Structures are given as C-alpha cells and as structure tokens.
Amino acid sequence: MKLFTADSVRQADAFTILNEPISSIDLMERAATEAYLRILKLIKKEDKILVLVGPGNNGGDGLVVARLLLENRFNVDVIDVGISENYTPDFQINRDRLENMKSSSIEQYRIGSDILSDYTVIVDAMLGSGLSRPIEGMLAQIVHEVNRSEKRVIAIDIPTGLMGENNAENVRENIVKAEYTLTFQFPKLSFLLPENEAFVGQFITLNIGIHEDYIEQTQTQYFLTEKQDLDLQFLKRKSFSHKGTYGHALIYAGSEGKMGASILATEACLRSGIGLTTALLSVSNNFIMQTALPEAMTFIFNEEDQIQIPDLSVFSTIGLGPGIGKTTIALELLTKLLEDFSQPMVFDADAINLIAEHPKLLKKIPKHSIFTPHPKELERLIGKSPDHYTRLFQTAEFAKKFEVYMLIKGAYSVVITPNGTFHFNSTGNPGMATAGSGDVLTGIVTGLLAQGLSPFNALRTGVFVHGLAGDLAKKKKGELSLIASDIVDALGHAFVKLKN
C-alpha cells in the first residue's frame, strides 16, 4: 500500500472530486459515514457522546458523524471549539443540516467549565491533517482539558495537534491523546513512529474511495507492506527440484552460553524453504547443534588453533551476528568472511556491533547486503537520533552511502532501501519483543536470500512472514507468554497462509 503525505492526501481528495466525479460535500458524507459505522463498534448505546468540532473539513466530518448518531437515537452533543468563525463551505452545509434536526444544537466551548465531565466518549474533530506548526492558545487549552478528562477519545482522521509527518518540533502536551484514530484511506506516516503511539492509540484505516488513478499515478517514498504487495513466486515448487535447487546458507551465530541464538537462526533458516544450511561453530558447541538440529550441517573451528572458515564458494549467502560476541575470534571470523565472500550477506546483532567498532570493515561489505539491527545496534552504527522521524532519514543516508538494505525493528518495522524508499511492515505484535525473536528473523531473511529472492524482497518478505508467524503464535500461546521458538514453530503455518 502506498502512503502519502498530508499535502498529497489533499491532492488525492481534489483529484477524486474532479475525476470520479463527486462533489466535495458528498465525499465528506462518504468518509464521515465510514467513520460513523466504525464508531458504532466502539461505543455503547448508553454512552453519552460529545463531538468537538473545529471550523474546517475535519469539523465537517464530525458534524456528519454527530447527525448520523442522533438519527440513530444516540445521546450526542456537539460543541464548536470556537477557534475561528471562518468555516469551510462543507462545514457550514453540515452545520445547517444538523441544526435543522429538532433534537440538536451546537454550543460554544467554555474553557474551565468542566463540561467534559458529563460525557463518557469524546469524538475529536477539531483539526485535521493539514497542521504545519504546533497549536497554541485557546485550542491548546482545550486539548489539555480533553487529556485531563481521561475520557475515551476517538479521533477523526488524526488526533488534534499531531502533524502528519514530522513532529520533531511539536509541543507534545498540546496533542490529543486518543484511544482510537479513524483515519481516511491511508495511515499517516506519524502513526507508524513509536513516539506518537500515546496520541494515536489504535489506528483504523477506512477506505473512502479515493480515486485509484491518483494512487497508481502518484509517486511516493512511503509504503505499508501487505500480503498483496509481496512477490510470492518462490512459494511455487517444481516437481523435479531437489535440495540443491533452493540454495545453501552459512549461519555464523552463537557462542559459549549463547548457542540458543545459533539454533534459533539456523532452524528458522531451515524452515524458510532453503535446501541446505550449514552452521559455523566452535568445536565445543558442535554437539549442541547436532543434537538440537540434525537437519543442519556444521563446520567446526577450534578457538585454540588457527581459525579456519569453509570454502565459501558453495554458499548462496551468509547470515551472521546473533550471539557471536565481540571477541577477537569473532572479529577475525567476521573479517575472513567479508574478505572471501562477495555476494550480499545478512548482518545482525554482534556483527553490526563489531562493524560499528571497526568502521574500516564497512568498505568490505558486499553491495546490497542486509542489516537487521535493533535500535541500540542501529545507534552504534549511525549515531544517535533526536527522534524516530529523524532516525528514518539518518538510516536512509547510511543505506544510500553503502548501498545496503536497512531494517529498523519495532512495531511497523521499516525496510529502508538504498534509493530512499521506506517500507513499513503490517504484521507482528508486542509479544514478539522477546529474547531470540531477532535471531529468528535473521534466519528467515538469510534463507529467503539464499533461495534467490532479491535482497529487497528477501528482507521485506522475511519481515512480513516473521510478523505473521508471531501473530499466529500469539493465537496459540498468548501475547504475554510468546517466546522465539513459538515463532519458529508457526513459520510453516505462516507460509501456508501466504500461499493461500
């Protein structure tokens, strides 16, 4: 799914009005009706609802929602926050429609009146997504009162005070804290960044029929990955294929006391559909791997002798880093692998930490390799960022400079390409914030890359499948008790769901 900036969304509305064609007032009715239908699922008949409206089209959406609720005998009041009398034409039309109903009137907000205490639900339709600077004055005071009321808040399109993209200079206490945000057609970029979770709550994207030609023809650098966006040709297998058909990966992971990292990454790699997987291990850890995963081959090095690596020409790719530590031996092995292998590789965890500590190694990174750091590992690599929005573009600069694919992990993990596009992921849940989850991801991505997927598709698909497996595991084990091996166990089901 393409994502658009607030400016582009306004252009999308205008394009739809011109080319569907549809009047602006009818497009507002369509959008607000979708919001109303979703609100019905979030409220109870006994709720007392307050709709706060501003003078623009976001306020107009709120007026439509209020009218539809009143028509269905909900207890609803509407208050104009009174920040301006410069009402948009569509707002005024919907104001007249509402006031023509016998049971309704629109009052003006009175700051300090404790009026919010009378309600159980507040619908925020004060300001839309066109905000370009922090709110202040009377509106900021109203926002403070809404947040202090601790009522359930449902925001229409975007919480008042939040900007659609960059909130680095915003005043955070002047932003409405919503429990739900009902956004139109496309999630806003700011919804996908962790610093804005407290304001957005759970966002729900409503399809309001923006013209498909605009979506197809308009360029963007932001995307939200859904199943239909993935290239799933790799799921089709030929009858006369064999294990040599589907690639051979080398996994360098784990060390004394951290062999779980190696087992998780190696098993996830095997479960991804790869033909062959070899684990690079110290002699003391070989028995653990051979017992835990008889399907994996091993190549053994002795930490007390001259370190040897296998013949790398037999491998399609290498995944390395989870649990290897930052020892002299780990650095030596990493260096040897970089010097002897020229195809894209997958770097995670301590491999990234070692590269950050020895930046000369960056010159040896094969082009189009993949980095999957967690936030602290990323910080060691690219430096600190004042906020997550800035971090996106710092990471993009690194991706461009070294011609690599980067992943920023988290809710809506984002794949960043060397050409500066951002692909947010739509699968996964908080239960996956558990030890070893990243090791599983490394194995999946390595396995897909070894099967011949492009680095971009291997990373984007791997992140999606990893999250999907986590969602399936959550259904069986619950969010709180989810562990990394549950994600591995659910991979088979996840690939079946992708195929169907």
Secondary structure, 3 states (H helix, E strand, C coil): CEECCHHHHHHHHHHHHHHCCCCHHHHHHHHHHHHHHHHCCCCCCCCEEEEEECCCHHHHHHHHHHHHHHHCCCEEEEEECCCCCCCCHHHHHHHHHHHCCCCCCEEECCCCCCHHHHCCEEEEECCCCCCCCCCCHHHHHHHHHHHHHCCEEEEECCCCCCCCCCCCCCCHHHCCCCCEEEEECCCCHHHHCHHHHHHHCEEEEECCCCCHHHHHHCCCCEEEECHHHCCCHHHCCCCCCCHHHHCEEEEECCCCCCHHHHHHHHHHHHHCCCCEEEEEEEHHHHHHHHHHCCCCEEEEECCCCCCCCCCHHHCCEEEECCCCCCCHHHHHHHHHHHHHCCCCCEECHHHHHHHHHCHHHHHHCCCCCEECCCHHHHHHHHCCCCCHHHHHHHHHHHHHHHCCEEEECCCCCEEECCCCCEEEECCCCHHHCCCCHHHHHHHHHHHHHHCCCCHHHHHHHHHHHHHHHHHHHHHHHCCCCCCHHHHHHCHHHHHHHHHC
